[in-house]
Amino acid sequence: MSIPEGLLYSDDHEWIRIEGNIATVGITHFAQSELGDIVYVEIESLDQNVENGEVFGSVEAVKTVSDLLMPVSGTITEVNDKLEAEPELVNSDPYGDGWMIKIELDGEPDTAHLKNAAAYGEHIGA
């Protein structure tokens, strides 16, 4: 199971890459494997400020729908348009082309609740 170093992970299985005041967010390899084949990604919160822990969208797999939760607070500035036509990118490349949103952070992000790769691996029993 892929758990890249250099990212932070939430208990809800979102990953976040922080670069300056911009963060990229997606779901982890573990999450997509648990969901199964992703058939639709819905994110209607573009240009909205979303607080840590709030729902910013959802993913629909063949058998279930799952909410996407913000790992940090910020304004969603970009949604991955590729996912509209190719939601399966979340399955095939969750840390690359399958990213979901970019957010502009509200100042210094509170990341104390997020895990590094080793701690996330322990969390999922990898």
C-alpha positions as CSV (number, residue, x, y, z in Angstrom):
1,M,0.0,0.0,0.0
2,S,1.4,3.4,-1.0
3,I,1.9,6.0,1.7
4,P,4.2,8.7,0.4
5,E,6.5,10.6,2.7
6,G,6.3,14.3,2.7
7,L,2.5,14.4,2.9
8,L,0.2,14.7,5.9
9,Y,-2.8,12.4,6.5
10,S,-6.1,12.7,8.3
11,D,-7.8,10.0,10.3
12,D,-10.6,10.3,7.7
13,H,-8.1,9.2,5.0
14,E,-7.5,12.5,3.2
15,W,-3.9,13.5,2.3
16,I,-2.6,17.0,2.1
17,R,0.5,18.5,0.5
18,I,1.3,22.0,1.8
19,E,3.4,24.3,-0.4
20,G,3.6,27.8,1.0
21,N,0.0,29.0,1.5
22,I,-1.5,26.6,-1.0
23,A,-2.4,23.0,-0.2
24,T,-3.4,20.1,-2.4
25,V,-5.9,17.6,-1.0
26,G,-7.0,14.1,-2.1
27,I,-7.9,10.8,-0.7
28,T,-5.4,8.1,0.2
29,H,-4.6,4.9,-1.6
30,F,-6.1,3.1,1.4
31,A,-9.4,5.1,1.1
32,Q,-9.8,4.5,-2.6
33,S,-9.1,0.8,-2.2
34,E,-11.7,0.5,0.5
35,L,-14.3,2.4,-1.6
36,G,-13.7,0.4,-4.8
37,D,-14.1,1.8,-8.3
38,I,-14.8,5.5,-8.1
39,V,-17.5,6.5,-10.6
40,Y,-18.2,10.2,-9.6
41,V,-16.5,13.0,-7.6
42,E,-18.7,15.9,-6.6
43,I,-17.2,19.0,-5.3
44,E,-19.5,22.1,-5.2
45,S,-17.5,24.2,-2.7
46,L,-15.2,26.1,-5.2
47,D,-14.4,29.6,-3.9
48,Q,-15.9,28.8,-0.5
49,N,-14.1,28.9,2.8
50,V,-14.4,25.5,4.4
51,E,-13.3,24.8,8.0
52,N,-11.2,21.9,9.2
53,G,-13.4,18.8,9.5
54,E,-16.3,20.1,7.4
55,V,-17.5,18.3,4.2
56,F,-16.2,19.8,1.0
57,G,-17.5,17.2,-1.4
58,S,-18.2,13.5,-1.9
59,V,-17.0,10.5,-3.9
60,E,-19.3,7.9,-5.3
61,A,-18.1,4.4,-5.8
62,V,-20.1,1.5,-7.3
63,K,-21.5,0.5,-3.9
64,T,-21.3,3.6,-1.7
65,V,-21.0,7.3,-1.3
66,S,-18.5,8.9,1.1
67,D,-18.1,12.5,2.3
68,L,-14.8,14.3,1.8
69,L,-13.6,16.2,4.8
70,M,-11.3,19.2,4.9
71,P,-8.0,18.3,6.7
72,V,-7.3,22.1,7.4
73,S,-9.3,25.3,7.0
74,G,-9.0,27.3,3.8
75,T,-10.7,28.6,0.7
76,I,-11.1,26.1,-2.2
77,T,-9.5,27.8,-5.1
78,E,-9.3,25.0,-7.6
79,V,-11.0,21.7,-8.3
80,N,-9.4,19.0,-10.4
81,D,-11.4,19.2,-13.6
82,K,-9.9,15.9,-14.9
83,L,-12.1,14.0,-12.4
84,E,-15.3,15.0,-14.1
85,A,-14.5,12.9,-17.2
86,E,-12.1,10.5,-15.5
87,P,-13.1,9.9,-11.8
88,E,-11.1,6.6,-12.0
89,L,-7.9,8.7,-11.7
90,V,-8.6,8.7,-7.9
91,N,-8.2,4.9,-8.0
92,S,-5.2,4.7,-10.4
93,D,-3.2,7.7,-9.2
94,P,-4.6,9.0,-5.9
95,Y,-1.5,11.1,-5.0
96,G,-0.9,12.4,-8.5
97,D,-3.5,13.0,-11.2
98,G,-6.3,11.9,-8.8
99,W,-5.9,15.0,-6.5
100,M,-9.2,16.7,-5.7
101,I,-8.8,20.3,-4.6
102,K,-6.3,23.1,-4.0
103,I,-7.0,25.4,-1.1
104,E,-5.6,28.7,0.0
105,L,-4.8,28.4,3.7
106,D,-6.2,30.6,6.4
107,G,-2.8,31.7,7.7
108,E,-0.6,29.1,9.4
109,P,-2.5,25.8,9.2
110,D,-3.3,23.8,12.3
111,T,-1.7,20.4,11.4
112,A,-1.3,19.0,14.9
113,H,-4.1,16.5,14.3
114,L,-2.6,15.2,11.1
115,K,-0.3,12.2,10.8
116,N,3.0,11.7,9.0
117,A,3.4,8.6,6.7
118,A,4.6,6.3,9.5
119,A,1.8,7.3,11.9
120,Y,-0.8,6.9,9.1
121,G,0.6,3.5,8.2
122,E,0.1,2.5,11.9
123,H,-3.4,4.0,11.9
124,I,-4.5,1.8,8.9
125,G,-2.6,-1.3,10.1
126,A,-0.1,-1.2,7.1
